[in-house]
Amino acid sequence: MSDNNLSIESLLRRTEGLASVSATPRLDIELLLCHVLGKGRSFLFSWPEYTLNECEFQQFSELLDKRKHGNPVAYLIGTRAFWSLELLVEPSTLIPRPDTESLVETALERCDHRPRIVLDLGTGTGAIALALAKERPGWRITGCDRIPEAIALAKKNAIHNGLNQVSFIESNWFSALSEQMFDLIVSNPPYIVDNDPHLQEGDVRFEPASALTSGLDGLDDIRRISREAPAHLNDDGWLMMEHGYHQGAEVRQILLDSGFTEVDTVQDLAGHDRVTLGQLKELRSL
Ligand SMILES: C[S@@+](CC[C@H](N)C(=O)[O-])C[C@H]1O[C@@H](n2cnc3c(N)ncnc32)[C@H](O)[C@@H]1O
């Protein structure tokens, strides 16, 4: 192959075969090239004539081939941007999504800078816990997950982002938290219906079912968290959960049935119901 064909400019055009697996073929190639070259995206635009050496080209070709077979870019390059953080990702847990930034924003909007004790249930990469820690250095934050590999990954992400004040523990929802009480509990739990046909499409095919599915209506974990959270919330404490765009009304009812007040649903940037929250305020003052 001529050197011309190994230039960045030429490789950026190799989008054939990607359109069926990706909505962003050109961006995918940019990210793979950045990973192989160990450079930021500005390098690609500043040095389009840069020619990959044999080893770089071999690595790029292998990654591109895997991408064409559907492997998520984040798993191929090992990182994903979330909030203002760079998170390490592994197939043991979900790749953090931009939608989840709505949950971080909601928590920051409803809770000022006063010190708070916070729990992130189903922390995965640690995305939510670490984003909150970045914005609220005075908060005491714990992230828990049932999957030991996710906890190891979240701990690595805390170090990677210099946010060592966050603790991570293995726990099946509240099981390892015995009598611990919190001012704020946030969660992006699994909320997809067990047999949802979308599970056979796109990136989710490569993500673990343990991070995605939750029973026949997708709400088993949200029901359980809502039922168990009151025993772990201080007066005026909040529970905030991410859910599917069509689940807002059901989640509001679940929170009301569990004794929460101030129940509300917040939309994501696309205008879809995404986060439902409730407070224990009036229940405690009755
Ligand atoms: C949708 S992922 C969210 C991951 C991360 N919080 C995020 O927003 O990117 C759900 C997470 O909940 C964890 N999980 C599922 N069931 C759990 C349980 N019973 N107890 C604790 N964590 C659980 C999964 O391992 C997974 O990491």
Ligand as a Chemical Component Dictionary entry (heavy atoms), coordinates in Angstrom:
data_LIG
# 
_chem_comp.id                   LIG 
_chem_comp.type                 NON-POLYMER 
_chem_comp.pdbx_formal_charge   0 
_chem_comp.three_letter_code    LIG 
# 
loop_
_chem_comp_atom.comp_id 
_chem_comp_atom.atom_id 
_chem_comp_atom.alt_atom_id 
_chem_comp_atom.type_symbol 
_chem_comp_atom.charge 
_chem_comp_atom.model_Cartn_x 
_chem_comp_atom.model_Cartn_y 
_chem_comp_atom.model_Cartn_z 
_chem_comp_atom.pdbx_ordinal 
LIG C1  C1  C 0  -27.354 1.298  33.892 1  
LIG S1  S1  S 1  -25.848 0.831  34.681 2  
LIG C2  C2  C 0  -25.328 2.423  35.315 3  
LIG C3  C3  C 0  -23.861 2.541  35.540 4  
LIG C4  C4  C 0  -23.410 3.974  35.912 5  
LIG N1  N1  N 0  -24.047 4.434  37.127 6  
LIG C5  C5  C 0  -23.715 4.952  34.803 7  
LIG O1  O1  O 0  -24.658 5.736  34.925 8  
LIG O2  O2  O -1 -23.029 4.910  33.768 9  
LIG C6  C6  C 0  -26.479 0.005  36.114 10 
LIG C7  C7  C 0  -25.441 -0.445 37.109 11 
LIG O3  O3  O 0  -26.140 -1.045 38.204 12 
LIG C8  C8  C 0  -25.434 -2.195 38.628 13 
LIG N2  N2  N 0  -26.379 -3.086 39.304 14 
LIG C9  C9  C 0  -27.326 -3.883 38.748 15 
LIG N3  N3  N 0  -27.985 -4.554 39.699 16 
LIG C10 C10 C 0  -27.470 -4.167 40.884 17 
LIG C11 C11 C 0  -27.741 -4.515 42.237 18 
LIG N4  N4  N 0  -28.669 -5.417 42.553 19 
LIG N5  N5  N 0  -27.011 -3.928 43.201 20 
LIG C12 C12 C 0  -26.047 -3.021 42.889 21 
LIG N6  N6  N 0  -25.742 -2.659 41.617 22 
LIG C13 C13 C 0  -26.451 -3.220 40.633 23 
LIG C14 C14 C 0  -24.848 -2.765 37.361 24 
LIG O4  O4  O 0  -23.755 -3.607 37.632 25 
LIG C15 C15 C 0  -24.470 -1.493 36.586 26 
LIG O5  O5  O 0  -23.146 -1.098 36.886 27 
# 
loop_
_chem_comp_bond.comp_id 
_chem_comp_bond.atom_id_1 
_chem_comp_bond.atom_id_2 
_chem_comp_bond.value_order 
_chem_comp_bond.pdbx_ordinal 
LIG C1  S1  SING 1  
LIG S1  C2  SING 2  
LIG S1  C6  SING 3  
LIG C2  C3  SING 4  
LIG C3  C4  SING 5  
LIG C4  N1  SING 6  
LIG C4  C5  SING 7  
LIG C5  O1  DOUB 8  
LIG C5  O2  SING 9  
LIG C6  C7  SING 10 
LIG C7  O3  SING 11 
LIG C7  C15 SING 12 
LIG O3  C8  SING 13 
LIG C8  N2  SING 14 
LIG C8  C14 SING 15 
LIG N2  C9  SING 16 
LIG N2  C13 SING 17 
LIG C9  N3  DOUB 18 
LIG N3  C10 SING 19 
LIG C10 C11 SING 20 
LIG C10 C13 DOUB 21 
LIG C11 N4  SING 22 
LIG C11 N5  DOUB 23 
LIG N5  C12 SING 24 
LIG C12 N6  DOUB 25 
LIG N6  C13 SING 26 
LIG C14 O4  SING 27 
LIG C14 C15 SING 28 
LIG C15 O5  SING 29 
# 
